[in-house]
């Protein structure tokens, strides 16, 4: 999973992240098992704020099931640190393998 972020006005400020996940066909159950681990893993690594993630099941324009996850990184560097954190990569690597597409949007608080 790649988390490229543009520079924030204040790199030390929390950064709200919106993730849009589109799974490969017949992978929803497998994806949900990983998604259940996602925020707790980030929290245990000290990379997100204490506010739990919000998850929404949605449909895109092609009527495919998508999931939207919203959470807040502790700062702009946290996504980069996550890529170097083994426990996070244990979730991200299999998650990336079962997704057709993912998109990351973040705030500039």
C-alpha positions, 0 to 999 in steps of 0.5 A: 500500500502506498501512502504518498501525501503532499506536504502539510502546512503543519507537519506535526499536526494530526492529519485526517485520512480517508481511504477508499478500498475497492476489493477484487471479486469475492474478496470482501470477507477476507478484506473485512478480516484485515480491515478489523485489524487495521486501525487497532494495529495502527493504534498499537504502533502509536501512529493514529489518534485515539479516536477509532476509525469510521468505516462505511460500506458503499457502492461505486458508479459501477455498483461495486462494493467499496469501503471507506475508512476514515481515521487520523494519523498523529502527524504527517510523518506517521504514514511513512513510519507505518511503512517501516513498522512490521505489524502494520505491514502484516496487515497492509501487504495482504490487504493490498493483494486483495484490492483492485484499487485504493485511494487515499485523501488527507486533510491539511488541518 
